[in-house]
Amino acid sequence: MDSQNPPRRPLTYRDAGVDIDAGNAFVERIKPAVRSTLTPHVLGELGGFGGLCRLPEGLHAPVLVAGTDGVGTKLMLAQRFQRHTGIGIDLVAMCVNDVVVQGAAPLLFLDYYATSRLNAAVAAEVVEGIAQGCREAGAALIGGETAEMPGLYAADDYDLAGFCVGVVEQDRLITGARVVPGDRLIGLASSGAHANGYSLARAVLEQASQAPETPLGDTTLADALMMPTCIYVRPMLALFEQVDVHAVAHITGGGIVENLPRVLPEGCAARIETGSWQRPALFDWLQTHGAITDEEMWRTFNCGVGMIIAVGTQDLDTALEVLREQQQPAWEIGTVAAQPGAPAVTLLP
């Protein structure tokens, strides 16, 4: 026998850090949660190479609206605080809210879960949250991918991405093109920071050195930071049925000042009355303990407004009433003005 080349033990995929059997067992474990999201439009079962979904019947000129997103570094707090179900809801919310602002009803959702080593209990919590979010949004979870990549991720870290497709009649697309000076702006309450600005929020948390159990209003600091993102689909779809909505902006990273201009036509600007709503205590805590300037707060966080809707003056009262009926807190927060060359968003006291 060659002493320079001794026999080596045969290696397996499991030796390399990937457990196929554990992955198969995980798929079986999450099937009930996935089935709970299925709609009559879905064909086939979980486990195929691709998810199958029919378009709803009765559409004349259907347009598919697709969106993809993640949850950013809020994932790091989810792992630190062991809050995994809520992060699954966040993933769905960030995608379906982007789709519904264009008038589309979410139709299907897929997720991507990547980790160094599959922790089935943690992954199942995440998927259960995803399923909960899909049920709330009316979207079918028709598939996904779970990837074990040892060496790429550290220890039990995991990453998430989501993919949503919605559908809307072409003549009911909402693009912002019909926004005109004089339109009124309605803000929908956020549940907190949603899934944006968490790199700054984590920096403040480290600087403040306060325990997660620190009281904050009627909750705790950890609960406020990990509050799942609002899913606005049902109130928005109800609103579209009763009100001629001119534009909708999802207030994500960049806050109001960066996102609202995305739906304002050239020559139009928004005047926002920042005192027209009560900012959640979390944002006051972040600003105080991080010594964050007003400008930085408005460019990083939603500051209590997760969605902004533009409607004609004649439709303002009806819109607010529909949202109240849908139990969606909302307020009139400003107007659209004709201001060529002016800042797209002016924040007023």
VEXFI-182816 format. One record per residue (C-alpha): y, x, z. Coordinates in pm, whole numbers. Example, Ala and Ser with C-alpha at 12.3 -4.5 7.8 and 13.67 -1.06 7.14 Angstrom:
+--------+--------+--------+
!     c2 !     c1 !     c3 !
+--------+--------+--------+
!   -450 !   1230 !    780 !
!   -106 !   1367 !    714 !
+--------+--------+--------+
This chain:
+--------+--------+--------+
!     c2 !     c1 !     c3 !
+--------+--------+--------+
!      0 !      0 !      0 !
!    344 !    125 !    -85 !
!    514 !    195 !    250 !
!    851 !    186 !     79 !
!    799 !   -176 !    -32 !
!    616 !   -366 !    243 !
!    505 !   -724 !    173 !
!    776 !   -980 !    240 !
!    735 !  -1325 !    390 !
!    784 !  -1594 !    123 !
!   1123 !  -1761 !    172 !
!   1192 !  -2134 !    152 !
!   1504 !  -2340 !     96 !
!   1492 !  -2426 !    469 !
!   1495 !  -2055 !    555 !
!   1814 !  -2028 !    350 !
!   1974 !  -2307 !    551 !
!   1905 !  -2618 !    344 !
!   1659 !  -2874 !    479 !
!   1553 !  -3112 !    200 !
!   1337 !  -3322 !    433 !
!   1627 !  -3371 !    673 !
!   1846 !  -3473 !    381 !
!   1592 !  -3732 !    266 !
!   1562 !  -3869 !    618 !
!   1942 !  -3896 !    637 !
!   1954 !  -4103 !    318 !
!   1702 !  -4346 !    467 !
!   1906 !  -4361 !    786 !
!   2229 !  -4466 !    616 !
!   2079 !  -4723 !    376 !
!   2152 !  -5023 !    605 !
!   2520 !  -4925 !    632 !
!   2545 !  -4880 !    256 !
!   2371 !  -5213 !    183 !
!   2623 !  -5390 !    408 !
!   2897 !  -5307 !    155 !
!   2723 !  -5426 !   -160 !
!   2875 !  -5703 !   -369 !
!   2722 !  -5926 !   -639 !
!   2860 !  -5686 !   -901 !
!   2636 !  -5397 !   -790 !
!   2315 !  -5317 !   -977 !
!   2033 !  -5100 !   -847 !
!   1972 !  -4929 !   -514 !
!   2100 !  -4619 !   -337 !
!   1922 !  -4306 !   -459 !
!   1970 !  -4321 !   -834 !
!   2147 !  -4053 !  -1034 !
!   2449 !  -4280 !  -1072 !
!   2579 !  -4597 !   -910 !
!   2586 !  -4909 !  -1124 !
!   2848 !  -5183 !  -1105 !
!   2945 !  -5470 !  -1336 !
!   3303 !  -5576 !  -1393 !
!   3390 !  -5913 !  -1238 !
!   3356 !  -6203 !  -1479 !
!   3651 !  -6391 !  -1625 !
!   3877 !  -6094 !  -1689 !
!   4051 !  -6090 !  -2029 !
!   4200 !  -5740 !  -2046 !
!   4068 !  -5552 !  -1744 !
!   4216 !  -5215 !  -1654 !
!   4027 !  -4974 !  -1429 !
!   4240 !  -4792 !  -1172 !
!   4081 !  -4482 !  -1018 !
!   4183 !  -4275 !   -719 !
!   4047 !  -3985 !   -517 !
!   4155 !  -3831 !   -188 !
!   4045 !  -3664 !    132 !
!   4164 !  -3672 !    491 !
!   4316 !  -3325 !    520 !
!   4306 !  -3129 !    842 !
!   4269 !  -3445 !   1048 !
!   3903 !  -3350 !   1001 !
!   3954 !  -3061 !   1243 !
!   4069 !  -3298 !   1516 !
!   3783 !  -3538 !   1438 !
!   3542 !  -3254 !   1505 !
!   3732 !  -3133 !   1811 !
!   3747 !  -3480 !   1968 !
!   3410 !  -3597 !   1828 !
!   3569 !  -3899 !   1657 !
!   3367 !  -3927 !   1336 !
!   3355 !  -4299 !   1259 !
!   3733 !  -4330 !   1231 !
!   3754 !  -4040 !    988 !
!   3522 !  -4231 !    754 !
!   3761 !  -4527 !    765 !
!   4048 !  -4287 !    691 !
!   3868 !  -4162 !    382 !
!   3832 !  -4511 !    237 !
!   4184 !  -4613 !    331 !
!   4351 !  -4317 !    164 !
!   4176 !  -4401 !   -164 !
!   4186 !  -4782 !   -171 !
!   4552 !  -4792 !    -67 !
!   4639 !  -4574 !   -366 !
!   4454 !  -4813 !   -595 !
!   4588 !  -5142 !   -458 !
!   4955 !  -5041 !   -499 !
!   4905 !  -5081 !   -873 !
!   4776 !  -5434 !   -829 !
!   4406 !  -5348 !   -849 !
!   4132 !  -5489 !   -629 !
!   3895 !  -5208 !   -519 !
!   3560 !  -5249 !   -687 !
!   3349 !  -4948 !   -592 !
!   3361 !  -4636 !   -376 !
!   3173 !  -4306 !   -363 !
!   3189 !  -4029 !   -106 !
!   3122 !  -3655 !    -96 !
!   3014 !  -3498 !    236 !
!   2977 !  -3119 !    245 !
!   2865 !  -2910 !    541 !
!   2700 !  -2584 !    637 !
!   2411 !  -2752 !    815 !
!   2344 !  -3124 !    812 !
!   2389 !  -3286 !   1151 !
!   2236 !  -3624 !   1076 !
!   2390 !  -3799 !   1378 !
!   2744 !  -3686 !   1291 !
!   2702 !  -3755 !    919 !
!   2567 !  -4103 !    996 !
!   2875 !  -4180 !   1207 !
!   3097 !  -4074 !    918 !
!   2907 !  -4291 !    669 !
!   2912 !  -4586 !    906 !
!   3291 !  -4550 !    915 !
!   3300 !  -4530 !    536 !
!   3091 !  -4847 !    517 !
!   3322 !  -5023 !    763 !
!   3622 !  -4926 !    552 !
!   3450 !  -5042 !    233 !
!   3369 !  -5380 !    386 !
!   3731 !  -5422 !    493 !
!   3855 !  -5327 !    145 !
!   3596 !  -5535 !    -41 !
!   3464 !  -5226 !   -221 !
!   3094 !  -5151 !   -268 !
!   2971 !  -4810 !   -153 !
!   2749 !  -4747 !   -454 !
!   2664 !  -4382 !   -399 !
!   2769 !  -4042 !   -279 !
!   2664 !  -3682 !   -233 !
!   2561 !  -3489 !     76 !
!   2573 !  -3113 !     22 !
!   2447 !  -2841 !    257 !
!   2618 !  -2513 !    176 !
!   2535 !  -2251 !    439 !
!   2776 !  -1961 !    437 !
!   3061 !  -2163 !    288 !
!   3136 !  -2373 !    596 !
!   3131 !  -2253 !    957 !
!   2880 !  -2387 !   1211 !
!   2896 !  -2771 !   1216 !
!   3217 !  -2804 !   1012 !
!   3215 !  -3061 !    735 !
!   3447 !  -3172 !    456 !
!   3501 !  -3510 !    293 !
!   3625 !  -3650 !    -36 !
!   3633 !  -4008 !   -157 !
!   3650 !  -4175 !   -497 !
!   3754 !  -4534 !   -563 !
!   3772 !  -4752 !   -874 !
!   3956 !  -5083 !   -879 !
!   4022 !  -5340 !  -1148 !
!   4323 !  -5548 !  -1248 !
!   4426 !  -5758 !  -1546 !
!   4654 !  -5552 !  -1769 !
!   4937 !  -5803 !  -1751 !
!   4925 !  -5789 !  -1370 !
!   4960 !  -5412 !  -1335 !
!   5233 !  -5311 !  -1091 !
!   5413 !  -4999 !  -1213 !
!   5764 !  -5021 !  -1068 !
!   5919 !  -5066 !  -1411 !
!   6062 !  -5407 !  -1313 !
!   6246 !  -5283 !  -1004 !
!   6618 !  -5365 !  -1032 !
!   6925 !  -5309 !   -814 !
!   6939 !  -5576 !   -547 !
!   6564 !  -5584 !   -486 !
!   6470 !  -5599 !   -120 !
!   6234 !  -5351 !     41 !
!   5963 !  -5449 !    289 !
!   5785 !  -5197 !    510 !
!   5430 !  -5248 !    634 !
!   5349 !  -5103 !    974 !
!   5134 !  -4794 !    988 !
!   4876 !  -4742 !   1262 !
!   5003 !  -4390 !   1327 !
!   5009 !  -4075 !   1118 !
!   4723 !  -4207 !    902 !
!   4577 !  -3889 !    744 !
!   4892 !  -3695 !    657 !
!   5088 !  -3420 !    826 !
!   4803 !  -3305 !   1047 !
!   4857 !  -2935 !    990 !
!   5196 !  -2980 !   1158 !
!   5055 !  -3224 !   1415 !
!   4786 !  -2973 !   1515 !
!   5047 !  -2698 !   1547 !
!   5250 !  -2921 !   1781 !
!   4936 !  -3004 !   1980 !
!   4861 !  -2635 !   2030 !
!   5221 !  -2555 !   2123 !
!   5247 !  -2844 !   2369 !
!   4919 !  -2750 !   2541 !
!   4868 !  -3107 !   2660 !
!   4528 !  -3258 !   2730 !
!   4393 !  -3513 !   2480 !
!   4380 !  -3766 !   2767 !
!   4756 !  -3745 !   2819 !
!   4895 !  -4102 !   2833 !
!   5107 !  -4200 !   2533 !
!   5248 !  -4550 !   2548 !
!   4956 !  -4786 !   2599 !
!   4699 !  -4535 !   2471 !
!   4622 !  -4163 !   2494 !
!   4733 !  -3870 !   2284 !
!   4387 !  -3827 !   2130 !
!   4356 !  -4198 !   2054 !
!   4699 !  -4204 !   1890 !
!   4622 !  -3897 !   1679 !
!   4282 !  -4030 !   1571 !
!   4382 !  -4393 !   1504 !
!   4224 !  -4480 !   1167 !
!   4449 !  -4538 !    866 !
!   4543 !  -4900 !    796 !
!   4362 !  -5054 !    500 !
!   4620 !  -5276 !    331 !
!   4399 !  -5424 !     61 !
!   4350 !  -5781 !    185 !
!   4714 !  -5854 !    277 !
!   4833 !  -5693 !    -45 !
!   4596 !  -5892 !   -267 !
!   4703 !  -6211 !    -88 !
!   5066 !  -6118 !   -148 !
!   5007 !  -6054 !   -519 !
!   4869 !  -6407 !   -553 !
!   5184 !  -6571 !   -416 !
!   5475 !  -6336 !   -483 !
!   5610 !  -6154 !   -788 !
!   5590 !  -5799 !   -651 !
!   5799 !  -5546 !   -845 !
!   5663 !  -5223 !   -692 !
!   5454 !  -5084 !   -410 !
!   5457 !  -4731 !   -269 !
!   5183 !  -4591 !    -47 !
!   5359 !  -4369 !    209 !
!   5137 !  -4063 !    237 !
!   5212 !  -3690 !    257 !
!   5582 !  -3638 !    195 !
!   5678 !  -3956 !    377 !
!   5918 !  -4220 !    250 !
!   6156 !  -3971 !     89 !
!   5886 !  -3826 !   -140 !
!   5671 !  -4131 !   -214 !
!   5913 !  -4419 !   -265 !
!   6089 !  -4248 !   -561 !
!   5756 !  -4248 !   -747 !
!   5798 !  -4622 !   -815 !
!   6176 !  -4638 !   -868 !
!   6302 !  -4652 !  -1228 !
!   6573 !  -4413 !  -1342 !
!   6911 !  -4517 !  -1211 !
!   6771 !  -4692 !   -904 !
!   6782 !  -4559 !   -550 !
!   6662 !  -4691 !   -215 !
!   6874 !  -4739 !     94 !
!   6647 !  -4745 !    400 !
!   6765 !  -4882 !    735 !
!   6565 !  -4656 !    967 !
!   6654 !  -4864 !   1273 !
!   6490 !  -5176 !   1131 !
!   6149 !  -5098 !   1280 !
!   6013 !  -4951 !   1604 !
!   5873 !  -4604 !   1544 !
!   5532 !  -4555 !   1714 !
!   5536 !  -4334 !   2024 !
!   5321 !  -4070 !   1852 !
!   5607 !  -3970 !   1623 !
!   5850 !  -3937 !   1913 !
!   5596 !  -3718 !   2095 !
!   5546 !  -3497 !   1789 !
!   5918 !  -3456 !   1727 !
!   5998 !  -3381 !   2091 !
!   5715 !  -3138 !   2161 !
!   5748 !  -2965 !   1824 !
!   6129 !  -2958 !   1819 !
!   6098 !  -3099 !   1467 !
!   6417 !  -3184 !   1281 !
!   6479 !  -3536 !   1151 !
!   6460 !  -3409 !    794 !
!   6122 !  -3246 !    855 !
!   5987 !  -3559 !   1023 !
!   6084 !  -3781 !    729 !
!   5936 !  -3536 !    475 !
!   5607 !  -3493 !    661 !
!   5508 !  -3819 !    834 !
!   5519 !  -4189 !    751 !
!   5715 !  -4245 !   1076 !
!   5566 !  -4591 !   1123 !
!   5576 !  -4730 !    767 !
!   5253 !  -4704 !    568 !
!   5350 !  -4905 !    261 !
!   5679 !  -5018 !    103 !
!   5706 !  -5323 !   -124 !
!   5992 !  -5414 !   -357 !
!   6055 !  -5782 !   -428 !
!   6340 !  -5991 !   -563 !
!   6583 !  -6137 !   -307 !
!   6453 !  -6486 !   -380 !
!   6099 !  -6381 !   -282 !
!   6179 !  -6194 !     40 !
!   6116 !  -6475 !    287 !
!   5796 !  -6587 !    114 !
!   5664 !  -6232 !    109 !
!   5728 !  -6184 !    480 !
!   5563 !  -6519 !    556 !
!   5251 !  -6431 !    354 !
!   5222 !  -6099 !    535 !
!   5259 !  -6273 !    872 !
!   4981 !  -6513 !    775 !
!   4767 !  -6210 !    694 !
!   4848 !  -6069 !   1040 !
!   5014 !  -5770 !    880 !
!   5324 !  -5653 !   1073 !
!   5609 !  -5612 !    826 !
!   5988 !  -5593 !    820 !
!   6273 !  -5589 !    572 !
!   6377 !  -5222 !    578 !
!   6627 !  -5179 !    295 !
!   6747 !  -5248 !    -56 !
!   6745 !  -5101 !   -405 !
!   7085 !  -4992 !   -535 !
!   7219 !  -4876 !   -871 !
!   7302 !  -4512 !   -805 !
!   7257 !  -4288 !  -1110 !
!   7243 !  -3927 !  -1005 !
!   7236 !  -4006 !   -632 !
!   6947 !  -3912 !   -400 !
!   6654 !  -4140 !   -471 !
!   6627 !  -4233 !   -103 !
!   6912 !  -4254 !    145 !
!   6814 !  -4287 !    511 !
!   7064 !  -4490 !    711 !
!   7073 !  -4527 !   1091 !
+--------+--------+--------+
